[in-house]
Amino acid sequence: MEEAVQAARAHVHDRAWQFLERKADLIRRLQKFGIDDERAAAAPQWALDVELLVSG
């Protein structure tokens, strides 16, 4: 049981880092197109909201 918990924690940790890396990449891409910092920072939340709405 303890091994399963450790594996689950490692998986969640890896997925969290993937999310943060993709979020940073999205912000960089938006800034390249001239989107201001505030709007670029809000974009990942907007995308997540749309995903939840669609899947929901």
SULNOR-V748741 format. One line per field, one symbol per residue. psi: psi as a letter, one per 30 degrees, with the letter a starting at -180 (. if undefined). A space follows every 10 residues. Layout:
psi: ???
//
This chain:
psi: eeeeeeeeee eeeeeeeeee eeeeeeeeee eeggkleeee ffeeeeeeee eeeef.
//
